[in-house]
Amino acid sequence: SSMLTDDRRESYVREHELSETDSIHVMEGRIYRGMSIGHALAALGPPDGQDTAATADGMRIEYMYKSRPNAFDPGNLPRAYVYAQDQGVTGWTDLDKIPRFDAYYEGGM
């Protein structure tokens, strides 16, 4: 991860009183179910898109992340989604398909 990303995560951890668990997750760019969505976005970085869906349990927010284009595969840009409800992470799909997240996510929903 870049220095910029590390700096951004560090200042987030400093400015918000995070538990030890959340601090470690944010600094390592990892998320877990039930994590505050603010902390999760600090861990992953700003999403490329956001959408809201009505579900039986209320409103669900979907945060979309796109893979960055690269010279080897400029056309195929996988997308990943992080789902949140009531300010907490409820799950995610395909984070393992995005190279910058790949190290941290085995499995999803």
C-alpha positions in Angstrom: 0.0 0.0 0.0 1.2 3.5 -0.7 2.5 6.0 1.9 -0.5 8.2 1.2 -3.0 5.4 2.1 -1.1 4.6 5.3 -1.1 8.3 6.3 -4.8 8.6 5.6 -5.5 5.5 7.7 -3.3 6.7 10.5 -4.9 10.0 10.7 -8.4 8.4 10.7 -7.4 6.1 13.6 -6.0 9.1 15.5 -9.1 11.3 14.9 -11.6 8.6 15.8 -11.3 6.7 19.1 -11.1 3.2 17.6 -10.9 0.0 19.6 -7.7 -2.0 19.2 -9.4 -4.4 16.9 -10.8 -1.6 14.6 -7.4 0.2 14.6 -5.6 -2.9 13.4 -8.3 -3.6 10.8 -8.2 -0.1 9.4 -4.4 0.0 9.3 -4.3 -3.3 7.5 -7.0 -2.4 5.1 -9.3 -5.1 6.4 -13.0 -5.2 7.3 -15.3 -7.5 9.2 -19.1 -8.0 9.5 -20.5 -5.6 12.1 -17.7 -3.1 11.6 -18.8 0.6 11.5 -19.1 1.6 7.9 -17.0 4.7 8.5 -14.2 2.5 9.8 -14.6 0.1 6.8 -14.4 3.0 4.3 -11.3 4.3 6.1 -9.8 0.8 5.7 -10.7 0.3 2.0 -10.5 3.9 0.8 -13.2 5.9 -0.9 -15.6 3.7 -3.0 -16.0 4.3 -6.7 -19.8 4.3 -6.4 -22.6 4.0 -3.9 -26.2 2.8 -4.3 -29.1 2.3 -1.9 -31.5 -0.6 -2.0 -34.6 -1.2 0.0 -34.7 -4.7 1.7 -37.1 -6.4 4.0 -34.9 -5.3 6.9 -34.7 -1.6 5.8 -32.3 0.4 3.6 -29.1 -1.3 2.5 -26.2 0.8 1.2 -24.0 -0.8 -1.4 -20.5 0.6 -1.9 -18.9 -0.3 -5.2 -15.1 -0.7 -5.8 -13.6 -1.1 -9.2 -10.3 -2.6 -10.0 -7.8 -0.2 -11.4 -7.0 -0.7 -15.1 -3.5 -2.1 -15.8 -1.5 -2.7 -18.9 -2.0 -6.5 -18.8 -5.7 -6.4 -18.7 -7.1 -3.0 -19.5 -10.6 -4.2 -20.5 -11.6 -6.4 -17.7 -12.2 -4.4 -14.5 -13.8 -6.5 -11.8 -16.1 -4.9 -9.3 -16.6 -5.6 -5.7 -19.3 -4.5 -3.3 -19.4 -3.8 0.4 -22.9 -3.9 2.0 -24.0 -1.9 5.0 -27.1 -1.4 7.0 -27.7 0.7 10.1 -24.1 2.0 9.8 -22.6 -1.4 10.1 -21.0 -3.7 7.5 -23.3 -6.7 6.7 -21.1 -8.4 4.1 -19.2 -8.0 0.8 -18.8 -9.7 -2.5 -15.8 -10.1 -4.8 -13.2 -8.0 -2.8 -10.8 -10.9 -3.5 -11.1 -10.1 -7.3 -9.6 -6.7 -6.8 -5.8 -6.9 -6.7 -5.3 -4.1 -4.1 -7.6 -6.0 -1.7 -6.7 -9.5 -2.7 -4.2 -10.2 0.1 -6.8 -9.6 2.8 -10.0 -11.3 1.7 -10.5 -15.0 1.4 -14.2 -15.6 1.1 -17.0 -13.1 1.5 -20.6 -13.8 2.0 
